[in-house]
């Protein structure tokens, strides 16, 4: 891939919980699963720790899409997933007010061995963002 082509690809940020989703991402590497190189993974204890403004700042700074990969209801922190789902809904509301496509912020549950689900989420968002970028470019 050409360096200039890499820079044009929309950046995807994955916030992966250290208890479930990050080991799931590691499993993808162990099985030699492939996903786009424009993907950046951050291991985090629990995404609920991040304020709503974090996601909006990521978009402002050039991140095209964010996938929050959580443990779901299996989260070791009681009630964290429900609070996270409410936080994502609040961010979606602000995104709508600002004219941002809410499909750019996704929440999903990924377990330690969910390599297929991990790859599916990353590829779906990458394809979506690529199509969105192409539509914007063709309308200019």
JOTA-V560602 format. One record per run of one state. SS is the DSSP state (H for helix, E for strand, C for the rest). FROM is the first residue (numbers start at 0). TO is the last residue. Records with the same first field share a line. If there is no record, write none. Layout:
SS->FROM-TO ; FROM-TO
This chain:
C->0-1 ; 8-9 ; 17-19 ; 30-37 ; 44-45 ; 49-50 ; 60-61 ; 70-70 ; 74-78 ; 97-100 ; 109-113 ; 139-139
H->2-7 ; 20-29 ; 46-48 ; 51-59 ; 71-73 ; 79-96 ; 101-103 ; 114-138
E->10-16 ; 38-43 ; 62-69 ; 104-108
